[in-house]
Amino acid sequence: MLYLPPNPDINSLSDMLEKYPRRRVLLFKVMEEIMRNQSPFSKETRQLLFAYTSYLNQCSLSYEYHKAASLASGLDESVFAALKTSIHSAKIDNKLKPILRLIKKLTLSPKQITYADAQKIFDAGWDEHAYFDSVCICAIMNCMNRFITAIGIDANSSGLNYTDKMLFTLNYIG
């Protein structure tokens, strides 16, 4: 059930986004820009970062979709289990760990971000583009996760209709 006043015209994510088409376009344009354009991160890594941010936000719908996309690209399931307890224990490239730490801090305690957090990313061999993409991925996922959760879509993720699933598959996941 959506958390909106009863409206026979709004029963799903796709209905909500159709009612506000400019916002739909803006949200999906940002996602498209991040997923489909040049980045220091592979598409698979971007999916992992999307999934991890969604996990931190407790947005199960988005987490499951991005996790599935990561697994389909060959990432091992054990990475997701490990990230739930410790970034350090995850069997991923060590170069990626400061990026994940930044995303965790930016999602859970943004006021605590310091120059040192950025410097750790640069020290790991990443450049300004990677830092900026990390921030953009985290920001848009925080926005989308809160949108999904606050509208009530995440609470009823099993009730998504076919159109909603296609929206996620085609537009949201990339």
MODELLER restraints for C-alpha pairs under 7 A, 6 or more apart:
rsr = mdl.restraints
at = mdl.atoms
rsr.add(forms.Gaussian(group=physical.xy_distance, feature=features.Distance(at['CA:1:A'], at['CA:152:A']), mean=6.52, stdev=0.5))
rsr.add(forms.Gaussian(group=physical.xy_distance, feature=features.Distance(at['CA:1:A'], at['CA:156:A']), mean=6.06, stdev=0.5))
rsr.add(forms.Gaussian(group=physical.xy_distance, feature=features.Distance(at['CA:2:A'], at['CA:151:A']), mean=5.88, stdev=0.5))
rsr.add(forms.Gaussian(group=physical.xy_distance, feature=features.Distance(at['CA:2:A'], at['CA:152:A']), mean=4.43, stdev=0.5))
rsr.add(forms.Gaussian(group=physical.xy_distance, feature=features.Distance(at['CA:2:A'], at['CA:153:A']), mean=6.12, stdev=0.5))
rsr.add(forms.Gaussian(group=physical.xy_distance, feature=features.Distance(at['CA:3:A'], at['CA:151:A']), mean=5.45, stdev=0.5))
rsr.add(forms.Gaussian(group=physical.xy_distance, feature=features.Distance(at['CA:3:A'], at['CA:152:A']), mean=5.04, stdev=0.5))
rsr.add(forms.Gaussian(group=physical.xy_distance, feature=features.Distance(at['CA:4:A'], at['CA:151:A']), mean=6.84, stdev=0.5))
rsr.add(forms.Gaussian(group=physical.xy_distance, feature=features.Distance(at['CA:9:A'], at['CA:15:A']), mean=6.89, stdev=0.5))
rsr.add(forms.Gaussian(group=physical.xy_distance, feature=features.Distance(at['CA:10:A'], at['CA:16:A']), mean=5.80, stdev=0.5))
rsr.add(forms.Gaussian(group=physical.xy_distance, feature=features.Distance(at['CA:12:A'], at['CA:160:A']), mean=6.81, stdev=0.5))
rsr.add(forms.Gaussian(group=physical.xy_distance, feature=features.Distance(at['CA:12:A'], at['CA:164:A']), mean=6.92, stdev=0.5))
rsr.add(forms.Gaussian(group=physical.xy_distance, feature=features.Distance(at['CA:13:A'], at['CA:153:A']), mean=6.76, stdev=0.5))
rsr.add(forms.Gaussian(group=physical.xy_distance, feature=features.Distance(at['CA:13:A'], at['CA:164:A']), mean=5.85, stdev=0.5))
rsr.add(forms.Gaussian(group=physical.xy_distance, feature=features.Distance(at['CA:14:A'], at['CA:163:A']), mean=6.56, stdev=0.5))
rsr.add(forms.Gaussian(group=physical.xy_distance, feature=features.Distance(at['CA:14:A'], at['CA:164:A']), mean=5.43, stdev=0.5))
rsr.add(forms.Gaussian(group=physical.xy_distance, feature=features.Distance(at['CA:17:A'], at['CA:24:A']), mean=5.34, stdev=0.5))
rsr.add(forms.Gaussian(group=physical.xy_distance, feature=features.Distance(at['CA:28:A'], at['CA:171:A']), mean=6.60, stdev=0.5))
rsr.add(forms.Gaussian(group=physical.xy_distance, feature=features.Distance(at['CA:28:A'], at['CA:172:A']), mean=6.79, stdev=0.5))
rsr.add(forms.Gaussian(group=physical.xy_distance, feature=features.Distance(at['CA:31:A'], at['CA:172:A']), mean=6.73, stdev=0.5))
rsr.add(forms.Gaussian(group=physical.xy_distance, feature=features.Distance(at['CA:32:A'], at['CA:174:A']), mean=6.85, stdev=0.5))
rsr.add(forms.Gaussian(group=physical.xy_distance, feature=features.Distance(at['CA:35:A'], at['CA:43:A']), mean=6.51, stdev=0.5))
rsr.add(forms.Gaussian(group=physical.xy_distance, feature=features.Distance(at['CA:35:A'], at['CA:174:A']), mean=6.17, stdev=0.5))
rsr.add(forms.Gaussian(group=physical.xy_distance, feature=features.Distance(at['CA:40:A'], at['CA:129:A']), mean=6.87, stdev=0.5))
rsr.add(forms.Gaussian(group=physical.xy_distance, feature=features.Distance(at['CA:40:A'], at['CA:130:A']), mean=5.58, stdev=0.5))
rsr.add(forms.Gaussian(group=physical.xy_distance, feature=features.Distance(at['CA:44:A'], at['CA:70:A']), mean=5.61, stdev=0.5))
rsr.add(forms.Gaussian(group=physical.xy_distance, feature=features.Distance(at['CA:44:A'], at['CA:73:A']), mean=6.17, stdev=0.5))
rsr.add(forms.Gaussian(group=physical.xy_distance, feature=features.Distance(at['CA:47:A'], at['CA:66:A']), mean=5.47, stdev=0.5))
rsr.add(forms.Gaussian(group=physical.xy_distance, feature=features.Distance(at['CA:47:A'], at['CA:69:A']), mean=6.54, stdev=0.5))
rsr.add(forms.Gaussian(group=physical.xy_distance, feature=features.Distance(at['CA:47:A'], at['CA:70:A']), mean=5.60, stdev=0.5))
rsr.add(forms.Gaussian(group=physical.xy_distance, feature=features.Distance(at['CA:48:A'], at['CA:66:A']), mean=6.85, stdev=0.5))
rsr.add(forms.Gaussian(group=physical.xy_distance, feature=features.Distance(at['CA:48:A'], at['CA:67:A']), mean=6.67, stdev=0.5))
rsr.add(forms.Gaussian(group=physical.xy_distance, feature=features.Distance(at['CA:48:A'], at['CA:70:A']), mean=5.87, stdev=0.5))
rsr.add(forms.Gaussian(group=physical.xy_distance, feature=features.Distance(at['CA:50:A'], at['CA:66:A']), mean=6.27, stdev=0.5))
rsr.add(forms.Gaussian(group=physical.xy_distance, feature=features.Distance(at['CA:50:A'], at['CA:137:A']), mean=6.59, stdev=0.5))
rsr.add(forms.Gaussian(group=physical.xy_distance, feature=features.Distance(at['CA:50:A'], at['CA:141:A']), mean=6.28, stdev=0.5))
rsr.add(forms.Gaussian(group=physical.xy_distance, feature=features.Distance(at['CA:51:A'], at['CA:62:A']), mean=6.90, stdev=0.5))
rsr.add(forms.Gaussian(group=physical.xy_distance, feature=features.Distance(at['CA:51:A'], at['CA:63:A']), mean=4.61, stdev=0.5))
rsr.add(forms.Gaussian(group=physical.xy_distance, feature=features.Distance(at['CA:51:A'], at['CA:66:A']), mean=4.82, stdev=0.5))
rsr.add(forms.Gaussian(group=physical.xy_distance, feature=features.Distance(at['CA:51:A'], at['CA:67:A']), mean=5.43, stdev=0.5))
rsr.add(forms.Gaussian(group=physical.xy_distance, feature=features.Distance(at['CA:53:A'], at['CA:103:A']), mean=6.73, stdev=0.5))
rsr.add(forms.Gaussian(group=physical.xy_distance, feature=features.Distance(at['CA:53:A'], at['CA:138:A']), mean=6.25, stdev=0.5))
rsr.add(forms.Gaussian(group=physical.xy_distance, feature=features.Distance(at['CA:53:A'], at['CA:141:A']), mean=6.42, stdev=0.5))
rsr.add(forms.Gaussian(group=physical.xy_distance, feature=features.Distance(at['CA:54:A'], at['CA:62:A']), mean=5.95, stdev=0.5))
rsr.add(forms.Gaussian(group=physical.xy_distance, feature=features.Distance(at['CA:54:A'], at['CA:63:A']), mean=4.88, stdev=0.5))
rsr.add(forms.Gaussian(group=physical.xy_distance, feature=features.Distance(at['CA:54:A'], at['CA:141:A']), mean=6.63, stdev=0.5))
rsr.add(forms.Gaussian(group=physical.xy_distance, feature=features.Distance(at['CA:54:A'], at['CA:145:A']), mean=6.38, stdev=0.5))
rsr.add(forms.Gaussian(group=physical.xy_distance, feature=features.Distance(at['CA:55:A'], at['CA:63:A']), mean=5.51, stdev=0.5))
rsr.add(forms.Gaussian(group=physical.xy_distance, feature=features.Distance(at['CA:57:A'], at['CA:145:A']), mean=6.78, stdev=0.5))
rsr.add(forms.Gaussian(group=physical.xy_distance, feature=features.Distance(at['CA:59:A'], at['CA:145:A']), mean=5.78, stdev=0.5))
rsr.add(forms.Gaussian(group=physical.xy_distance, feature=features.Distance(at['CA:59:A'], at['CA:149:A']), mean=6.68, stdev=0.5))
rsr.add(forms.Gaussian(group=physical.xy_distance, feature=features.Distance(at['CA:59:A'], at['CA:154:A']), mean=6.44, stdev=0.5))
rsr.add(forms.Gaussian(group=physical.xy_distance, feature=features.Distance(at['CA:60:A'], at['CA:154:A']), mean=6.60, stdev=0.5))
rsr.add(forms.Gaussian(group=physical.xy_distance, feature=features.Distance(at['CA:61:A'], at['CA:154:A']), mean=5.58, stdev=0.5))
rsr.add(forms.Gaussian(group=physical.xy_distance, feature=features.Distance(at['CA:61:A'], at['CA:157:A']), mean=5.98, stdev=0.5))
rsr.add(forms.Gaussian(group=physical.xy_distance, feature=features.Distance(at['CA:62:A'], at['CA:145:A']), mean=6.93, stdev=0.5))
rsr.add(forms.Gaussian(group=physical.xy_distance, feature=features.Distance(at['CA:66:A'], at['CA:173:A']), mean=6.63, stdev=0.5))
rsr.add(forms.Gaussian(group=physical.xy_distance, feature=features.Distance(at['CA:71:A'], at['CA:77:A']), mean=6.67, stdev=0.5))
rsr.add(forms.Gaussian(group=physical.xy_distance, feature=features.Distance(at['CA:79:A'], at['CA:90:A']), mean=5.31, stdev=0.5))
rsr.add(forms.Gaussian(group=physical.xy_distance, feature=features.Distance(at['CA:79:A'], at['CA:91:A']), mean=6.00, stdev=0.5))
rsr.add(forms.Gaussian(group=physical.xy_distance, feature=features.Distance(at['CA:82:A'], at['CA:89:A']), mean=5.98, stdev=0.5))
rsr.add(forms.Gaussian(group=physical.xy_distance, feature=features.Distance(at['CA:82:A'], at['CA:90:A']), mean=4.85, stdev=0.5))
rsr.add(forms.Gaussian(group=physical.xy_distance, feature=features.Distance(at['CA:83:A'], at['CA:90:A']), mean=5.76, stdev=0.5))
rsr.add(forms.Gaussian(group=physical.xy_distance, feature=features.Distance(at['CA:87:A'], at['CA:97:A']), mean=6.47, stdev=0.5))
rsr.add(forms.Gaussian(group=physical.xy_distance, feature=features.Distance(at['CA:95:A'], at['CA:124:A']), mean=5.37, stdev=0.5))
rsr.add(forms.Gaussian(group=physical.xy_distance, feature=features.Distance(at['CA:98:A'], at['CA:120:A']), mean=6.14, stdev=0.5))
rsr.add(forms.Gaussian(group=physical.xy_distance, feature=features.Distance(at['CA:98:A'], at['CA:121:A']), mean=5.44, stdev=0.5))
rsr.add(forms.Gaussian(group=physical.xy_distance, feature=features.Distance(at['CA:99:A'], at['CA:121:A']), mean=6.28, stdev=0.5))
rsr.add(forms.Gaussian(group=physical.xy_distance, feature=features.Distance(at['CA:99:A'], at['CA:134:A']), mean=6.62, stdev=0.5))
rsr.add(forms.Gaussian(group=physical.xy_distance, feature=features.Distance(at['CA:102:A'], at['CA:117:A']), mean=6.35, stdev=0.5))
rsr.add(forms.Gaussian(group=physical.xy_distance, feature=features.Distance(at['CA:103:A'], at['CA:138:A']), mean=5.90, stdev=0.5))
rsr.add(forms.Gaussian(group=physical.xy_distance, feature=features.Distance(at['CA:105:A'], at['CA:113:A']), mean=6.76, stdev=0.5))
rsr.add(forms.Gaussian(group=physical.xy_distance, feature=features.Distance(at['CA:106:A'], at['CA:113:A']), mean=6.63, stdev=0.5))
rsr.add(forms.Gaussian(group=physical.xy_distance, feature=features.Distance(at['CA:121:A'], at['CA:131:A']), mean=6.98, stdev=0.5))
rsr.add(forms.Gaussian(group=physical.xy_distance, feature=features.Distance(at['CA:148:A'], at['CA:154:A']), mean=5.70, stdev=0.5))
rsr.add(forms.Gaussian(group=physical.xy_distance, feature=features.Distance(at['CA:149:A'], at['CA:155:A']), mean=6.94, stdev=0.5))
